[in-house]
């Protein structure tokens, strides 16, 4: 795909003695939202962690914006304007919401140096971030922590946003808020790669989809085509969208 922002070609990943990824081929088109789906244990989180250099590919190649990033370390990859929200959110519980945001704002040394216009936009997406600005992040609810994790990742414009299961454990109302936020992010031109188990979430947001099984991508195409094909859903995921 000529307008691919991120490509994985034949990527294998070993964690200790375990061979987790078995030749992953994945294309993330620029400006679109790509869903990465699959049953538990299929290798989705390992794929994200390999992209970020947290685990090194033992074989294959990863390219971002035409650059080979296979051997780069995690800070170098993040420095290419990629943000990652892990499944555990990575919130610093003892710091305030403001301090968590400031840590992610690489262009600011003090809170008043953060982009005020962008912060207002983030507040419109996630009102809890503004409401609890001076509260310890560890005191937030699960949904509020997830909002903070995503807000922190986008405190400055990112070319690629990678998020692992943003709707996990969230109430339906908060999931709808999260869907609206990702739709706005996509509309702003941010390329997004999402791992998700909530199929309704995937159906409402996804442009492209890749389905993993046993450490490989076994299907890729449009989200709409998968959503409309119940037999394919059953075959790939064991469920109907």
C-alpha positions as CSV (number, residue, x, y, z in Angstrom):
1,X,0.0,0.0,0.0
2,X,1.7,3.2,-1.2
3,X,0.3,5.4,1.5
4,X,1.2,3.1,4.4
5,X,2.5,5.0,7.5
6,X,3.6,1.8,9.3
7,X,4.4,-1.6,7.8
8,X,5.4,-4.9,9.5
9,X,6.9,-7.5,7.2
10,X,7.5,-11.1,8.3
11,X,7.9,-10.0,12.0
12,X,8.8,-12.7,14.5
13,X,9.1,-12.0,18.2
14,X,10.5,-14.3,20.9
15,X,10.0,-13.6,24.6
16,X,12.5,-15.8,26.4
17,X,11.9,-19.3,25.2
18,X,8.5,-18.5,23.8
19,X,8.0,-17.8,20.1
20,X,5.0,-15.4,20.1
21,X,4.8,-13.7,16.7
22,X,5.2,-16.0,13.7
23,X,5.7,-13.7,10.7
24,X,3.3,-10.8,11.2
25,X,2.5,-8.8,8.0
26,X,0.6,-5.6,8.8
27,X,-0.1,-2.4,7.0
28,X,-1.4,0.7,8.8
29,X,-2.5,3.3,6.2
30,X,-1.9,7.0,6.8
31,X,-4.8,9.0,8.2
32,X,-7.0,5.9,8.9
33,X,-8.0,4.0,12.0
34,X,-6.9,0.3,11.8
35,X,-8.4,-2.2,14.2
36,X,-6.3,-5.2,15.4
37,X,-8.6,-7.9,16.4
38,X,-8.3,-11.5,17.6
39,X,-9.0,-13.9,20.4
40,X,-7.1,-13.7,23.7
41,X,-3.5,-14.8,23.2
42,X,-3.4,-14.2,19.5
43,X,-0.4,-11.9,19.7
44,X,-2.0,-8.5,19.5
45,X,-0.3,-6.9,22.5
46,X,3.0,-8.4,21.6
47,X,2.6,-6.8,18.2
48,X,2.1,-3.4,19.7
49,X,5.0,-3.8,22.1
50,X,7.2,-5.0,19.2
51,X,6.3,-1.9,17.2
52,X,7.4,0.3,20.2
53,X,10.6,-1.6,20.6
54,X,9.7,-2.8,24.1
55,X,10.3,-6.3,22.7
56,X,12.7,-6.7,19.8
57,X,11.7,-8.4,16.6
58,X,13.9,-11.5,16.2
59,X,13.2,-11.6,12.4
60,X,11.5,-9.4,9.9
61,X,11.3,-5.6,9.4
62,X,9.3,-2.7,10.8
63,X,9.1,0.6,8.8
64,X,7.5,3.9,9.9
65,X,7.2,6.7,7.4
66,X,9.6,4.9,5.1
67,X,12.3,4.5,7.9
68,X,13.5,1.2,9.1
69,X,12.8,1.2,12.9
70,X,13.4,-2.5,13.6
71,X,16.5,-2.0,15.6
72,X,15.6,1.4,17.3
73,X,15.1,1.6,21.0
74,X,11.8,2.7,22.5
75,X,12.7,6.4,23.2
76,X,13.9,6.7,19.6
77,X,10.7,5.2,18.3
78,X,8.6,7.5,20.5
79,X,10.7,10.4,19.2
80,X,9.4,9.8,15.7
81,X,6.0,11.2,16.9
82,X,4.5,7.9,17.9
83,X,2.4,7.7,21.1
84,X,1.5,4.4,22.9
85,X,-1.2,3.8,25.5
86,X,-0.6,0.3,27.0
87,X,-3.4,-1.9,28.3
88,X,-2.4,-1.0,31.9
89,X,-2.5,2.7,31.0
90,X,0.9,3.5,32.6
91,X,-0.5,6.3,34.8
92,X,1.7,7.7,37.5
93,X,-0.6,7.3,40.4
94,X,1.2,9.5,42.9
95,X,1.4,12.5,40.5
96,X,-1.5,14.8,39.7
97,X,-3.4,14.7,36.5
98,X,-1.6,18.0,35.5
99,X,1.8,16.4,36.3
100,X,1.0,13.3,34.2
101,X,0.1,15.5,31.3
102,X,3.2,17.7,31.7
103,X,5.5,14.6,31.6
104,X,4.1,13.8,28.2
105,X,4.4,17.4,26.8
106,X,7.9,17.3,25.6
107,X,7.8,20.9,24.4
108,X,6.9,22.2,27.9
109,X,8.8,22.4,31.1
110,X,6.0,24.0,33.1
111,X,2.2,23.6,33.0
112,X,1.7,27.1,31.7
113,X,3.9,26.2,28.7
114,X,1.5,23.5,27.4
115,X,-0.5,24.4,24.3
116,X,-3.6,26.0,25.8
117,X,-5.7,25.6,22.7
118,X,-4.9,21.9,22.5
119,X,-5.7,21.5,26.2
120,X,-9.1,23.0,25.7
121,X,-9.7,20.6,22.9
122,X,-8.6,17.7,25.1
123,X,-10.9,18.9,27.9
124,X,-13.8,18.9,25.4
125,X,-13.0,15.2,24.6
126,X,-12.4,14.2,28.3
127,X,-14.0,16.6,30.8
128,X,-12.7,14.6,33.7
129,X,-9.1,15.6,32.8
130,X,-10.0,19.3,33.5
131,X,-12.2,18.5,36.5
132,X,-9.5,16.5,38.3
133,X,-6.5,18.6,37.0
134,X,-5.0,19.0,40.5
135,X,-6.0,15.6,41.9
136,X,-3.7,12.6,42.3
137,X,-4.2,10.3,39.2
138,X,-4.3,7.3,41.5
139,X,-7.6,8.5,42.9
140,X,-9.4,8.5,39.6
141,X,-11.9,5.8,38.5
142,X,-10.9,3.3,35.9
143,X,-12.7,5.2,33.2
144,X,-11.1,8.5,34.2
145,X,-7.7,6.9,34.2
146,X,-8.2,5.6,30.7
147,X,-9.3,9.1,29.6
148,X,-6.1,10.5,31.2
149,X,-4.0,7.9,29.5
150,X,-5.3,8.8,26.0
151,X,-5.2,12.6,26.8
152,X,-1.6,12.3,27.9
153,X,-0.8,10.5,24.6
154,X,-2.3,13.3,22.5
155,X,-1.2,16.3,24.6
156,X,1.0,17.2,21.6
157,X,0.1,16.2,18.0
158,X,1.2,12.7,17.2
159,X,1.5,11.2,13.7
160,X,0.6,7.7,15.0
161,X,-1.4,6.8,18.1
162,X,-1.3,3.2,19.3
163,X,-3.8,2.1,21.9
164,X,-4.3,-1.3,23.6
165,X,-7.9,-2.1,24.5
166,X,-9.1,1.4,25.4
167,X,-12.7,0.2,26.2
168,X,-11.7,-2.6,28.6
169,X,-13.7,-2.5,31.8
170,X,-15.4,0.8,31.0
171,X,-19.1,1.6,31.4
172,X,-21.1,2.0,28.2
173,X,-21.5,5.7,28.6
174,X,-17.7,6.1,28.9
175,X,-17.2,3.8,25.9
176,X,-19.4,6.1,23.8
177,X,-17.3,9.1,25.0
178,X,-14.1,7.3,24.0
179,X,-15.6,6.4,20.6
180,X,-16.4,10.1,20.0
181,X,-12.9,11.1,21.0
182,X,-11.2,8.6,18.7
183,X,-13.5,9.7,15.8
184,X,-12.4,13.3,16.4
185,X,-8.8,12.3,16.5
186,X,-9.1,10.4,13.3
187,X,-10.9,13.5,11.8
188,X,-7.9,15.6,12.8
189,X,-5.6,13.5,10.6
190,X,-4.1,11.3,13.3
191,X,-3.3,7.7,12.2
192,X,-4.5,5.3,14.8
193,X,-3.8,1.6,15.5
194,X,-6.2,0.1,18.1
195,X,-6.4,-3.3,19.7
196,X,-9.9,-3.9,20.9
197,X,-12.1,-6.7,22.2
198,X,-15.3,-4.7,22.1
199,X,-16.7,-5.5,18.6
200,X,-19.2,-2.7,18.6
201,X,-16.4,-0.3,19.3
202,X,-14.4,-1.7,16.4
203,X,-17.4,-1.6,14.0
204,X,-18.2,2.0,14.8
205,X,-14.6,3.3,14.4
206,X,-12.6,1.1,12.2
207,X,-11.6,1.9,8.6
208,X,-9.3,-1.1,8.2
209,X,-9.0,-4.3,10.2
210,X,-6.4,-7.0,10.7
211,X,-7.3,-10.2,12.5
212,X,-4.7,-12.2,14.3
213,X,-4.6,-15.8,15.3
214,X,-1.6,-17.8,16.7
215,X,0.9,-15.0,16.2
216,X,0.0,-14.2,12.6
217,X,-2.3,-11.9,10.7
218,X,-4.9,-14.2,9.1
219,X,-7.2,-11.6,7.6
220,X,-7.0,-8.0,6.5
221,X,-9.4,-5.7,4.8
222,X,-12.0,-3.1,5.4
223,X,-13.9,-3.0,8.7
224,X,-17.2,-2.6,6.9
225,X,-16.6,-5.8,4.9
226,X,-15.9,-7.8,8.0
227,X,-18.9,-6.3,9.8
228,X,-21.2,-7.3,7.0
229,X,-20.0,-10.9,6.7
230,X,-21.3,-13.0,9.7
231,X,-19.7,-16.2,8.4
232,X,-16.3,-14.6,8.2
233,X,-16.7,-13.1,11.7
234,X,-17.6,-16.6,13.0
235,X,-14.7,-18.1,11.3
236,X,-12.1,-15.6,12.4
237,X,-13.4,-14.5,15.8
238,X,-16.0,-17.1,16.8
239,X,-18.7,-14.4,17.1
240,X,-21.0,-12.1,15.1
241,X,-20.3,-8.3,15.0
